[in-house]
Amino acid sequence: MLGYRSVFEVGQGKDDVLELAREQLHSWLRHKKYDSDALKPGVPARLAEEAEGVTLESVGQDGSSALRVRITEKQQTGTWTSQLTVHVPGGKDPALVWLDVVNPEVLSDEEDQPRQRRQWTATPNLVRNLLTVLPAFDGTAHLDTRPRRVSGEDAYELVDIVRNAKRRGPVYVAGSAESLPQQPWFNLVARLLYQTVGIGSGYVLDPAATRIFARAVGESHEVRPGTMRTFLPGAEFGDAADALRHRVLSTGRIVEDEQKRLTRLLGWRARDIAIESRLPKIAVRLDRLFEKQLDLLLVDGEPAESDTAAAMPEAPSAVESITVVKGHVVADERDVALARLLREELGEPDLTSERLREVIGLARVGQREQSNRYALSRRLEELQDRNAELQRSLDEVSEQLDDETLELAEARAELVKEAATARHLRSKLIEAQHWEDAWSQPVHSQSDELPDSFVDVLARIEALKYVVFTGDPGQAFELAERDRMGIWAGKTWEAVLALEDYANASAQDRCDRDVDGYLRNLPDNCRGYSANGHARDETEDVRSNSRLSQIRRFPVPEEVDPSGKVFMGAHFKIAKAGVISPRMHYHDSTRRTGKIYVGYIGAHLRSRMTN
């Protein structure tokens, strides 16, 4: 499936964009120790034992020219396909460069993991090479292998770039201050954006530019010193709702989180944006043109010059396979036997050199046709896989849309209910002439602010008194790759706070129920979570299945269980999202240790329904 996509424009000038692209392509192939010289227009070529390639070209009546090169590599993980497309218009309009990398899907066989179809695709070296020689742009944003520095009033130009709705990819803006070491900060940003190259544009503001940018975009869209913000296309300054689209990577996360994980997370989000964005119209037209051209090549491909009879070496006839020794004619017995065999198999007693060459030519044509049939078979298999993948993606999107629509309806119903409760309480306060209390606003603590990542969730749990996280942080961090707006992280934090208040109320003898009873009958001044989003235990099918129950055993202190693990059937349903549908499993030990142990935050664990 499609694992990486880069689409950008290139300003035309004195340099030949097509020639530069070809040079970098051949350099990339040679670096991989492939026979780049074997690539000829319109001829499928073997570049190595496990690598093949084909080059297609097109020239338009308007003077435009286009190139497509497909490189297919068989690796241990499956077949990888890299496809480079370059289009140069007839006039002075920008050229287009488009690179796709299609990788084999990955299916997890582990019981405690959901099926994973998409695997990580690192930024291709070919993209980095192209960006070193081509002036690349996404709209008005510069694409480069490293971020650009922005000084002083140059920030106004960046404001226009951020506001531009015509660009495809994200723009990453990092803020600075005088107290922040500039070069180390720049290098850190460059490392964080290493896997966004070819998709997004990076900019590092100096202290003066940071202040100017903040004044220009307003408080809702500012970038504070020591943070980095991802701006999606078409930022609308001053719109608080729009500001939520443009995620902020806080100083805390940059400092505390593992750098490799953050780099991968930013790379995943960049790939999602690039793959889900619509291709330019010219790219769609070129794709149709080259796909048709490739199909015709496989069906009606002209023989290569080396395949023609004219280029074949002279084939000796039976008469020519003799040697004269001391005046006597000596025939090679093997050649005589071969000539006899050829005559018998071909049914031609008077076989001549010309006829033999003709037969060999036909045989080679047959070999090529057989090779074409094999190529067509692979092409059909590729198209069938692509169609199946698109159907699966469509089914997943449809299912996820249904799930999210249902969740939105439930959230809206809950919001309407809470709004009605607030109006009712306010009216009672007004009737009691407590006007100030009726219109007062609650005092918010830091815990009331929803985190935007699972890194923040796990960091905040450490500061709680009653809730302890004992699970694998990596399983929670994997959710971040799909939690673009931090909604899942926020809901997980709400569930954690509900457990914290439950344990606190239990310790104060204000709650004598379990978690489910607590959620359905909240004590005064306690935070809760939708009771419908909580499961007191797993189903009997899961509890009675040794494999399924085993993967729900998570770590606890030995004072809770000498084995160091307990079955955690109780869980919160964080969201409905197909096979991912994140869950939080916990063990209630308030009666024994006064603590709640959260053993798992991650994707929906396997069950009979998902097997």
Backbone torsions as a table, in degrees:
resi	resn	phi	psi	omega
1	MET	NA	167.3	-175.5
2	LEU	-69.1	116.4	-176.7
3	GLY	-107.0	-21.5	-178.5
4	TYR	-152.8	140.5	176.3
5	ARG	-145.0	132.2	175.0
6	SER	-130.2	125.3	178.3
7	VAL	-132.8	120.8	179.5
8	PHE	-148.3	163.8	178.4
9	GLU	-99.3	153.8	179.8
10	VAL	-131.1	125.1	177.4
11	GLY	-67.9	132.9	-179.5
12	GLN	-87.7	141.2	179.0
13	GLY	-152.8	-136.5	-177.9
14	LYS	-73.8	-21.6	-177.7
15	ASP	-88.0	146.5	178.1
16	ASP	-85.4	110.3	-176.1
17	VAL	-61.6	-43.4	-179.5
18	LEU	-62.9	-42.4	-178.4
19	GLU	-66.9	-41.5	178.2
20	LEU	-64.0	-39.2	178.6
21	ALA	-64.7	-42.1	177.6
22	ARG	-61.6	-43.2	-178.8
23	GLU	-60.5	-44.8	-179.2
24	GLN	-69.2	-34.1	177.2
25	LEU	-63.7	-47.7	-179.0
26	HIS	-66.7	-36.0	177.1
27	SER	-64.0	-40.9	178.5
28	TRP	-63.5	-42.7	-180.0
29	LEU	-67.2	-40.6	179.5
30	ARG	-65.2	-35.6	177.6
31	HIS	-62.8	-30.8	177.1
32	LYS	-85.3	4.6	179.9
33	LYS	64.2	37.6	174.9
34	TYR	-101.3	156.4	179.1
35	ASP	-82.9	85.7	-176.6
36	SER	-67.5	-25.6	-180.0
37	ASP	-68.6	-16.2	179.9
38	ALA	-72.9	-16.6	179.9
39	LEU	-72.2	116.5	176.5
40	LYS	-128.0	143.7	-179.6
41	PRO	-56.4	127.6	173.8
42	GLY	76.2	13.4	-178.0
43	VAL	-130.5	115.5	173.9
44	PRO	-58.6	134.9	-173.7
45	ALA	-131.0	145.3	173.4
46	ARG	-94.6	118.5	-176.8
47	LEU	-94.1	-25.3	177.5
48	ALA	-163.0	-179.7	-176.8
49	GLU	-58.5	-38.0	-177.7
50	GLU	-118.1	26.8	-178.4
51	ALA	-140.1	134.5	178.0
52	GLU	-130.9	160.2	179.6
53	GLY	-152.0	159.8	175.8
54	VAL	-147.5	140.0	179.0
55	THR	-115.2	131.1	177.6
56	LEU	-123.1	141.5	-179.8
57	GLU	-132.0	155.1	179.0
58	SER	-149.3	139.8	176.8
59	VAL	-125.1	124.6	-178.1
60	GLY	-88.9	161.2	178.9
61	GLN	-67.2	-20.6	179.8
62	ASP	-86.4	8.1	179.8
63	GLY	90.5	0.2	178.7
64	SER	-75.4	159.6	177.5
65	SER	-141.6	151.0	-177.1
66	ALA	-145.2	153.5	-177.9
67	LEU	-138.6	138.5	171.0
68	ARG	-135.0	131.9	177.2
69	VAL	-127.5	126.0	176.6
70	ARG	-111.6	126.7	177.2
71	ILE	-117.4	121.8	180.0
72	THR	-112.5	125.7	-177.6
73	GLU	-124.2	129.4	175.7
74	LYS	-94.3	118.3	179.9
75	GLN	-121.4	177.3	-179.7
76	GLN	-62.7	-31.3	-178.6
77	THR	-83.1	-6.6	-177.9
78	GLY	130.0	-163.2	-177.2
79	THR	-96.5	126.6	177.7
80	TRP	-110.0	135.8	179.2
81	THR	-123.4	123.9	174.4
82	SER	-109.5	130.0	-175.7
83	GLN	-129.9	114.4	179.4
84	LEU	-105.0	129.3	177.8
85	THR	-126.4	130.8	178.8
86	VAL	-129.5	133.3	178.6
87	HIS	-129.2	128.5	178.1
88	VAL	-119.6	112.8	-179.8
89	PRO	-65.3	163.4	-179.8
90	GLY	-70.0	-28.6	-179.2
91	GLY	-94.1	-146.8	-178.7
92	LYS	-101.1	10.4	177.4
93	ASP	-63.5	157.7	-178.5
94	PRO	-62.0	147.4	173.0
95	ALA	-80.2	164.3	-179.4
96	LEU	-120.9	133.6	174.5
97	VAL	-122.6	132.8	-174.3
98	TRP	-140.9	122.6	178.0
99	LEU	-126.3	126.8	174.6
100	ASP	-116.1	143.5	171.5
101	VAL	-124.2	117.8	179.7
102	VAL	-105.6	125.3	-178.3
103	ASN	-119.2	163.8	179.3
104	PRO	-72.4	143.3	178.5
105	GLU	-71.0	155.3	-178.0
106	VAL	-116.9	129.9	176.6
107	LEU	-115.5	123.5	-179.1
108	SER	-80.5	133.3	177.2
109	ASP	-97.2	-3.3	-177.5
110	GLU	-75.7	139.2	-175.9
111	GLU	-64.7	-33.2	-174.4
112	ASP	-92.5	12.1	-179.5
113	GLN	-125.6	142.4	175.8
114	PRO	-74.7	165.1	175.4
115	ARG	-62.4	133.1	178.5
116	GLN	-121.0	116.4	-174.3
117	ARG	-92.1	-34.5	-172.6
118	ARG	-101.2	130.4	178.9
119	GLN	-110.7	160.1	-176.1
120	TRP	-65.5	136.1	175.6
121	THR	-124.7	111.5	-179.8
122	ALA	-67.5	157.5	177.8
123	THR	-59.3	122.1	-177.6
124	PRO	-63.3	141.3	175.7
125	ASN	-61.9	-27.5	178.6
126	LEU	-60.7	-38.8	178.6
127	VAL	-65.0	-45.7	179.2
128	ARG	-60.6	-41.1	179.3
129	ASN	-63.1	-43.2	-179.7
130	LEU	-63.0	-40.2	-177.5
131	LEU	-70.6	-18.5	178.1
132	THR	-77.3	-20.5	-176.2
133	VAL	-117.1	-12.3	-177.4
134	LEU	-114.6	134.4	174.1
135	PRO	-75.4	95.5	-170.7
136	ALA	-99.2	144.0	-179.3
137	PHE	-139.6	148.0	168.3
138	ASP	-118.3	98.6	-168.9
139	GLY	67.4	-119.1	176.0
140	THR	-104.8	1.0	179.6
141	ALA	-83.2	137.6	178.3
142	HIS	-79.6	135.9	172.1
143	LEU	-105.5	127.0	-177.9
144	ASP	-147.5	174.8	-179.7
145	THR	-82.2	-14.6	177.1
146	ARG	-138.8	158.8	179.9
147	PRO	-62.8	162.8	176.1
148	ARG	-104.8	146.1	176.6
149	ARG	-85.8	140.1	178.3
150	VAL	-122.2	123.4	-176.9
151	SER	-115.6	137.3	171.4
152	GLY	49.4	-126.8	-173.7
153	GLU	-73.7	-4.9	172.4
154	ASP	-62.6	-14.1	178.7
155	ALA	-62.7	-26.8	179.7
156	TYR	-64.6	-36.0	176.7
157	GLU	-65.3	-37.7	178.9
158	LEU	-66.9	-33.8	177.3
159	VAL	-57.9	-44.3	178.9
160	ASP	-65.8	-36.7	178.8
161	ILE	-63.9	-44.4	-179.3
162	VAL	-64.4	-36.3	-177.1
163	ARG	-77.6	-18.4	-175.3
164	ASN	-63.7	122.6	-178.7
165	ALA	-90.0	-6.4	-175.6
166	LYS	-89.5	-12.0	178.0
167	ARG	-73.7	159.8	-176.8
168	ARG	-95.5	-42.0	-170.2
169	GLY	-102.3	177.5	179.5
170	PRO	-77.5	157.9	171.6
171	VAL	-118.2	124.7	-178.4
172	TYR	-101.3	122.8	-177.6
173	VAL	-121.1	124.2	179.3
174	ALA	-111.1	134.1	-178.9
175	GLY	-96.7	155.2	-177.5
176	SER	-134.0	166.8	173.8
177	ALA	-144.5	163.6	-178.5
178	GLU	-60.5	-29.6	-177.5
179	SER	-79.5	-6.4	-177.2
180	LEU	-98.1	121.4	178.2
181	PRO	-57.9	118.0	-168.9
182	GLN	-67.4	-49.4	-176.1
183	GLN	-67.4	-46.2	176.2
184	PRO	-60.2	-37.1	179.2
185	TRP	-65.8	-42.8	178.2
186	PHE	-62.0	-44.1	-179.6
187	ASN	-63.9	-37.5	178.9
188	LEU	-65.1	-44.7	177.8
189	VAL	-60.4	-42.5	179.4
190	ALA	-60.1	-40.0	179.3
191	ARG	-68.7	-38.7	179.3
192	LEU	-65.0	-31.6	-177.0
193	LEU	-95.7	11.7	-174.0
194	TYR	-59.7	-35.8	-177.7
195	GLN	-95.0	10.3	174.3
196	THR	-102.9	-0.7	-177.2
197	VAL	-59.9	135.3	-179.1
198	GLY	89.8	-11.4	-178.9
199	ILE	-117.8	-49.9	-177.4
200	GLY	-116.3	167.7	-179.9
201	SER	-114.6	132.9	-178.7
202	GLY	-109.2	139.2	178.7
203	TYR	-137.9	133.8	177.1
204	VAL	-115.6	116.5	-178.6
205	LEU	-81.9	141.5	170.3
206	ASP	-82.0	172.5	-175.6
207	PRO	-54.3	-43.8	-179.5
208	ALA	-65.7	-43.8	179.7
209	ALA	-65.1	-32.8	177.5
210	THR	-61.8	-43.3	179.9
211	ARG	-68.6	-42.2	-179.5
212	ILE	-65.3	-43.0	179.7
213	PHE	-61.8	-41.8	-179.5
214	ALA	-63.0	-42.4	178.8
215	ARG	-65.3	-36.5	-175.6
216	ALA	-73.0	-38.2	-175.0
217	VAL	-96.2	-17.0	-179.9
218	GLY	89.4	168.3	-174.7
219	GLU	-61.0	-34.8	-175.3
220	SER	-65.7	-28.8	-175.0
221	HIS	-119.3	12.8	-178.0
222	GLU	-68.5	161.4	175.4
223	VAL	-120.1	112.3	-176.1
224	ARG	-80.2	156.1	179.3
225	PRO	-57.7	138.3	178.4
226	GLY	79.7	8.5	177.3
227	THR	-123.4	166.1	175.9
228	MET	-134.5	135.6	-177.1
229	ARG	-119.2	139.1	177.5
230	THR	-98.2	111.0	180.0
231	PHE	-96.9	118.1	173.3
232	LEU	-77.2	165.7	-178.3
233	PRO	-59.0	142.1	172.3
234	GLY	73.5	48.7	177.1
235	ALA	-65.3	138.1	179.5
236	GLU	-112.8	98.1	-175.1
237	PHE	-63.8	140.4	179.9
238	GLY	88.7	-10.7	179.9
239	ASP	-94.7	108.7	-176.6
240	ALA	-63.4	-35.1	179.2
241	ALA	-67.7	-40.0	178.7
242	ASP	-65.9	-31.8	-178.8
243	ALA	-60.0	-26.7	-180.0
244	LEU	-67.0	-23.1	-180.0
245	ARG	-70.3	-25.4	-170.4
246	HIS	-104.7	94.2	-170.6
247	ARG	-68.8	146.4	179.2
248	VAL	-108.8	129.9	172.8
249	LEU	-95.4	107.5	-171.9
250	SER	-72.2	162.8	176.9
251	THR	-60.7	-40.2	-179.9
252	GLY	-58.5	-45.8	-179.8
253	ARG	-67.1	-40.2	-179.7
254	ILE	-62.6	-38.1	-177.2
255	VAL	-80.4	-42.9	-170.0
256	GLU	-89.6	-32.9	-175.1
257	ASP	-78.7	156.8	177.6
258	GLU	-67.5	128.1	-174.8
259	GLN	-59.8	-41.3	-179.4
260	LYS	-61.0	-39.1	-179.9
261	ARG	-67.4	-41.5	178.6
262	LEU	-64.6	-40.8	179.0
263	THR	-61.2	-43.9	178.7
264	ARG	-65.8	-41.0	-179.5
265	LEU	-62.6	-45.5	177.5
266	LEU	-63.0	-37.7	177.9
267	GLY	-64.7	-42.1	178.2
268	TRP	-60.5	-47.3	-177.9
269	ARG	-64.2	-38.5	177.8
270	ALA	-62.6	-42.0	179.5
271	ARG	-65.2	-40.2	177.4
272	ASP	-58.8	-45.0	-178.8
273	ILE	-63.8	-45.9	-177.0
274	ALA	-65.3	-42.4	-176.4
275	ILE	-71.7	-34.9	-177.2
276	GLU	-84.4	-13.3	178.4
277	SER	-75.4	146.9	178.5
278	ARG	-68.6	141.2	175.7
279	LEU	-73.0	150.0	172.9
280	PRO	-58.4	151.4	-177.4
281	LYS	-58.4	-39.2	-179.4
282	ILE	-64.8	-34.7	178.8
283	ALA	-66.6	-39.3	178.6
284	VAL	-64.1	-43.3	179.5
285	ARG	-64.3	-42.9	179.4
286	LEU	-63.3	-38.9	-179.1
287	ASP	-62.0	-44.3	178.1
288	ARG	-62.7	-43.0	-179.2
289	LEU	-60.9	-49.9	-175.9
290	PHE	-73.1	-33.2	176.7
291	GLU	-64.2	-41.4	177.6
292	LYS	-66.1	-41.5	179.6
293	GLN	-63.2	-39.4	178.8
294	LEU	-65.8	-41.8	178.9
295	ASP	-63.0	-42.3	179.5
296	LEU	-66.1	-35.1	179.0
297	LEU	-63.0	-41.1	-178.6
298	LEU	-72.2	-31.2	-177.7
299	VAL	-86.6	-48.4	-173.5
300	ASP	-116.3	21.5	-173.6
301	GLY	-53.9	134.7	176.6
302	GLU	-72.4	141.7	178.7
303	PRO	-63.3	144.5	176.2
304	ALA	-67.8	156.5	-176.5
305	GLU	-58.1	-35.7	-178.8
306	SER	-70.7	-12.4	-179.1
307	ASP	-90.3	-10.2	-174.5
308	THR	-79.3	155.0	-179.2
309	ALA	-63.9	-30.2	-176.9
310	ALA	-64.5	-27.1	-177.3
311	ALA	-94.4	3.8	-177.6
312	MET	-79.4	149.5	177.4
313	PRO	-69.5	156.3	179.1
314	GLU	-60.7	129.6	177.9
315	ALA	-100.6	123.8	-177.8
316	PRO	-69.4	143.6	174.1
317	SER	-88.1	174.9	179.5
318	ALA	-61.4	-34.7	-179.4
319	VAL	-68.7	-35.3	-176.2
320	GLU	-77.8	-8.5	-176.9
321	SER	-94.7	40.7	178.3
322	ILE	-125.1	159.7	-179.0
323	THR	-129.6	142.0	178.3
324	VAL	-98.9	121.1	-179.9
325	VAL	-125.5	117.2	178.3
326	LYS	50.9	43.3	175.5
327	GLY	81.6	-4.1	178.8
328	HIS	-106.2	143.4	177.5
329	VAL	-82.7	119.9	179.8
330	VAL	-116.0	121.6	179.5
331	ALA	-98.1	138.0	174.9
332	ASP	-71.9	120.1	-175.8
333	GLU	-59.8	-36.1	-179.9
334	ARG	-66.1	-39.4	179.9
335	ASP	-68.2	-38.0	178.9
336	VAL	-64.4	-42.9	179.1
337	ALA	-63.4	-39.3	179.5
338	LEU	-65.7	-43.4	178.9
339	ALA	-61.6	-41.6	179.9
340	ARG	-63.6	-42.2	179.8
341	LEU	-63.5	-42.7	179.1
342	LEU	-61.5	-43.3	179.3
343	ARG	-61.6	-43.0	-177.9
344	GLU	-67.6	-45.0	-176.8
345	GLU	-68.5	-37.1	-178.8
346	LEU	-87.0	-10.6	-179.7
347	GLY	65.9	33.0	-178.4
348	GLU	-129.2	97.1	-179.1
349	PRO	-60.0	-32.1	-177.0
350	ASP	-104.5	55.9	-177.9
351	LEU	-68.8	129.3	-179.8
352	THR	-114.1	168.5	178.8
353	SER	-60.7	-43.9	-178.9
354	GLU	-61.7	-42.2	179.9
355	ARG	-67.1	-37.0	179.4
356	LEU	-65.0	-40.1	177.3
357	ARG	-63.0	-39.1	179.7
358	GLU	-63.0	-42.2	-180.0
359	VAL	-65.5	-43.3	178.6
360	ILE	-62.1	-40.4	177.2
361	GLY	-60.2	-43.9	178.2
362	LEU	-64.0	-37.9	179.0
363	ALA	-63.1	-40.0	179.8
364	ARG	-69.4	-36.8	174.3
365	VAL	-60.0	-41.8	178.1
366	GLY	-63.0	-39.8	177.5
367	GLN	-61.8	-42.5	179.8
368	ARG	-65.5	-39.7	178.5
369	GLU	-64.3	-37.9	176.9
370	GLN	-64.6	-41.2	177.5
371	SER	-63.1	-39.7	178.1
372	ASN	-64.3	-39.4	178.7
373	ARG	-63.4	-39.4	177.3
374	TYR	-64.4	-42.5	178.6
375	ALA	-63.9	-39.9	177.6
376	LEU	-63.8	-38.8	178.1
377	SER	-61.8	-43.5	177.9
378	ARG	-66.2	-37.9	179.0
379	ARG	-64.3	-42.6	178.1
380	LEU	-63.5	-41.3	178.5
381	GLU	-63.2	-40.7	178.2
382	GLU	-61.2	-45.7	-179.5
383	LEU	-66.8	-36.8	177.6
384	GLN	-66.2	-41.2	177.2
385	ASP	-63.5	-40.8	179.3
386	ARG	-63.8	-41.5	178.9
387	ASN	-64.9	-43.2	178.9
388	ALA	-63.5	-39.4	179.1
389	GLU	-64.6	-43.4	178.5
390	LEU	-62.9	-38.9	179.1
391	GLN	-65.9	-42.5	177.3
392	ARG	-62.1	-43.9	179.6
393	SER	-61.9	-41.9	179.2
394	LEU	-62.9	-42.4	178.7
395	ASP	-63.5	-42.5	-179.7
396	GLU	-64.7	-44.6	179.9
397	VAL	-63.3	-42.1	179.0
398	SER	-62.5	-44.5	179.4
399	GLU	-64.5	-43.4	-179.9
400	GLN	-65.6	-37.6	178.0
401	LEU	-63.0	-42.9	177.7
402	ASP	-61.6	-44.1	-179.7
403	ASP	-62.4	-46.2	-177.4
404	GLU	-70.0	-33.7	176.5
405	THR	-64.1	-42.0	177.8
406	LEU	-64.5	-43.4	178.4
407	GLU	-62.9	-39.6	178.8
408	LEU	-63.8	-41.3	178.5
409	ALA	-63.7	-42.4	178.7
410	GLU	-64.6	-42.1	179.4
411	ALA	-64.9	-38.5	178.9
412	ARG	-66.4	-41.0	178.3
413	ALA	-62.7	-41.3	178.6
414	GLU	-65.1	-39.2	179.5
415	LEU	-65.2	-43.1	178.0
416	VAL	-60.7	-41.8	179.7
417	LYS	-63.5	-45.2	180.0
418	GLU	-66.2	-37.5	178.2
419	ALA	-64.1	-40.1	178.0
420	ALA	-64.9	-39.4	177.6
421	THR	-64.0	-42.6	179.2
422	ALA	-62.0	-42.4	178.7
423	ARG	-64.3	-40.5	-179.9
424	HIS	-63.0	-46.0	-179.5
425	LEU	-67.3	-37.4	179.0
426	ARG	-64.7	-40.3	179.0
427	SER	-64.5	-36.5	178.4
428	LYS	-66.4	-40.0	178.1
429	LEU	-65.0	-38.4	178.8
430	ILE	-67.2	-40.2	177.5
431	GLU	-61.0	-33.8	179.3
432	ALA	-85.7	6.3	178.6
433	GLN	64.0	27.8	173.0
434	HIS	-96.4	68.0	-173.1
435	TRP	-65.1	-41.1	-178.7
436	GLU	-64.2	-40.9	178.7
437	ASP	-67.2	-34.3	-177.2
438	ALA	-63.1	-34.9	-175.7
439	TRP	-110.7	12.7	178.9
440	SER	-76.6	155.6	178.8
441	GLN	-106.2	142.2	-179.3
442	PRO	-65.9	151.5	175.3
443	VAL	-87.6	119.0	-175.9
444	HIS	-90.7	139.2	173.5
445	SER	-101.6	172.9	-179.7
446	GLN	-62.4	-32.7	-178.9
447	SER	-67.4	-20.8	178.7
448	ASP	-77.4	-18.3	178.5
449	GLU	-79.7	124.3	-177.1
450	LEU	-72.5	132.0	176.7
451	PRO	-71.0	156.5	179.6
452	ASP	-106.6	8.3	179.2
453	SER	-155.3	159.8	178.2
454	PHE	-73.6	-20.9	173.3
455	VAL	-61.8	-44.9	178.0
456	ASP	-65.4	-38.2	-179.9
457	VAL	-59.5	-50.7	-177.8
458	LEU	-66.4	-35.1	178.3
459	ALA	-66.4	-39.0	-178.8
460	ARG	-72.3	-31.3	179.2
461	ILE	-60.2	-35.3	-178.7
462	GLU	-59.7	-24.6	-178.3
463	ALA	-89.3	-5.2	-178.1
464	LEU	-80.4	158.5	-176.2
465	LYS	-89.0	-36.1	-170.5
466	TYR	-110.2	-28.1	-176.9
467	VAL	-95.1	130.7	-179.5
468	VAL	-125.6	131.7	177.2
469	PHE	-94.7	123.6	-178.3
470	THR	-116.4	1.6	-172.4
471	GLY	-86.6	-166.8	-179.8
472	ASP	-92.4	113.1	-179.4
473	PRO	-58.8	-31.5	-177.4
474	GLY	-59.2	-34.9	179.8
475	GLN	-67.9	-33.2	175.9
476	ALA	-72.9	-40.5	-177.9
477	PHE	-64.8	-29.5	179.3
478	GLU	-63.7	-27.4	177.9
479	LEU	-66.9	-27.9	-177.2
480	ALA	-61.4	-25.3	-179.6
481	GLU	-65.2	-24.2	179.9
482	ARG	-108.9	-13.3	-177.2
483	ASP	-90.9	72.5	-170.4
484	ARG	-65.4	-37.3	-176.4
485	MET	-99.1	3.6	179.3
486	GLY	74.4	16.4	-177.8
487	ILE	-67.3	-43.7	-180.0
488	TRP	-64.8	-39.9	178.6
489	ALA	-62.0	-42.4	179.3
490	GLY	-63.6	-42.6	179.9
491	LYS	-69.1	-34.9	176.6
492	THR	-63.3	-40.7	178.9
493	TRP	-65.2	-38.1	176.7
494	GLU	-60.7	-41.0	178.4
495	ALA	-66.2	-39.5	178.7
496	VAL	-62.8	-44.0	179.9
497	LEU	-65.2	-34.7	176.3
498	ALA	-62.5	-41.7	177.4
499	LEU	-66.2	-40.1	178.3
500	GLU	-60.1	-47.0	-180.0
501	ASP	-69.9	-32.2	176.8
502	TYR	-63.5	-47.0	-179.6
503	ALA	-65.1	-38.5	178.2
504	ASN	-64.5	-45.5	178.8
505	ALA	-64.3	-36.4	178.3
506	SER	-65.8	-40.4	179.4
507	ALA	-65.9	-28.9	-179.5
508	GLN	-93.4	8.8	-178.7
509	ASP	59.0	29.7	175.4
510	ARG	-98.2	-2.1	179.0
511	CYS	-144.4	121.8	178.6
512	ASP	-114.8	21.3	179.4
513	ARG	-109.8	172.7	171.6
514	ASP	-82.1	-175.7	-176.4
515	VAL	-60.8	-42.1	-179.0
516	ASP	-62.2	-43.6	177.7
517	GLY	-65.4	-36.7	177.6
518	TYR	-61.0	-46.1	-177.1
519	LEU	-65.4	-30.3	-179.3
520	ARG	-86.5	-13.6	179.9
521	ASN	-141.9	72.3	-174.1
522	LEU	-63.6	128.5	172.2
523	PRO	-66.9	167.2	-178.7
524	ASP	-59.9	138.8	173.5
525	ASN	59.2	35.6	177.7
526	CYS	-118.0	146.8	178.5
527	ARG	-88.9	145.1	-176.3
528	GLY	-129.8	-168.8	179.9
529	TYR	-152.2	148.5	-178.1
530	SER	-52.5	124.5	179.4
531	ALA	-61.9	-29.2	177.4
532	ASN	-68.5	-18.8	179.6
533	GLY	-95.9	15.9	-179.6
534	HIS	-126.5	138.4	176.2
535	ALA	-117.7	123.4	-178.2
536	ARG	-64.9	-31.9	-179.4
537	ASP	-160.8	170.7	175.3
538	GLU	-78.6	167.8	179.2
539	THR	-72.3	163.3	178.5
540	GLU	-60.7	-34.5	178.4
541	ASP	-58.5	-39.2	-179.6
542	VAL	-76.6	-44.9	-177.0
543	ARG	-63.4	-34.3	-176.3
544	SER	-87.4	-6.9	179.1
545	ASN	-98.4	116.2	-174.2
546	SER	-60.4	-39.4	-179.1
547	ARG	-67.6	-44.4	-177.3
548	LEU	-72.3	-34.9	179.0
549	SER	-72.9	-32.7	-178.8
550	GLN	-63.3	-38.1	-178.5
551	ILE	-75.3	-3.2	175.7
552	ARG	-106.1	15.5	173.0
553	ARG	-94.9	120.4	-174.7
554	PHE	-126.6	161.2	-173.2
555	PRO	-65.4	143.8	171.6
556	VAL	-145.2	161.6	175.5
557	PRO	-62.8	154.7	-178.5
558	GLU	-64.5	-23.9	177.3
559	GLU	-67.8	-19.5	175.4
560	VAL	-86.5	-44.3	177.3
561	ASP	-150.8	126.7	-177.0
562	PRO	-58.1	-25.1	-179.7
563	SER	-75.2	-14.7	-179.1
564	GLY	84.1	2.3	178.3
565	LYS	-144.5	150.9	173.9
566	VAL	-138.2	155.9	174.6
567	PHE	-73.6	124.8	-179.8
568	MET	-112.3	87.3	179.2
569	GLY	-81.8	-30.9	179.6
570	ALA	-69.2	136.5	-178.7
571	HIS	-158.5	159.5	174.5
572	PHE	-101.9	137.5	175.7
573	LYS	-91.4	103.5	-174.4
574	ILE	-73.2	-41.8	-178.9
575	ALA	-163.4	159.8	171.9
576	LYS	-101.0	117.4	-178.4
577	ALA	-153.3	65.7	177.8
578	GLY	60.1	-137.0	-178.0
579	VAL	-74.6	-15.8	179.4
580	ILE	-76.1	-55.8	177.3
581	SER	22.2	78.9	-172.4
582	PRO	-58.0	146.9	-179.3
583	ARG	-134.3	156.0	173.9
584	MET	-128.0	111.7	-179.5
585	HIS	-96.4	143.2	-177.0
586	TYR	-146.3	165.6	174.7
587	HIS	-124.8	126.1	-179.0
588	ASP	-88.7	108.7	178.0
589	SER	-118.8	28.7	-177.8
590	THR	-64.3	-30.2	-178.9
591	ARG	-74.2	-21.1	-174.8
592	ARG	-108.1	-54.7	-177.4
593	THR	-112.0	-6.4	-177.5
594	GLY	78.3	8.4	-175.7
595	LYS	-116.9	159.9	169.4
596	ILE	-113.8	126.8	-178.6
597	TYR	-108.0	115.3	177.2
598	VAL	-91.3	112.0	-175.1
599	GLY	-98.5	-12.7	-176.7
600	TYR	-155.4	128.7	167.3
601	ILE	-130.0	115.0	-177.0
602	GLY	178.3	-164.9	-178.8
603	ALA	-67.9	158.7	179.8
604	HIS	-53.5	126.4	179.5
605	LEU	-73.4	157.1	-178.2
606	ARG	-59.7	145.3	174.9
607	SER	-145.5	177.5	177.7
608	ARG	-62.9	-29.6	-179.1
609	MET	-70.9	-31.2	-176.1
610	THR	-98.8	-10.6	179.5
611	ASN	-73.5	NA	NA
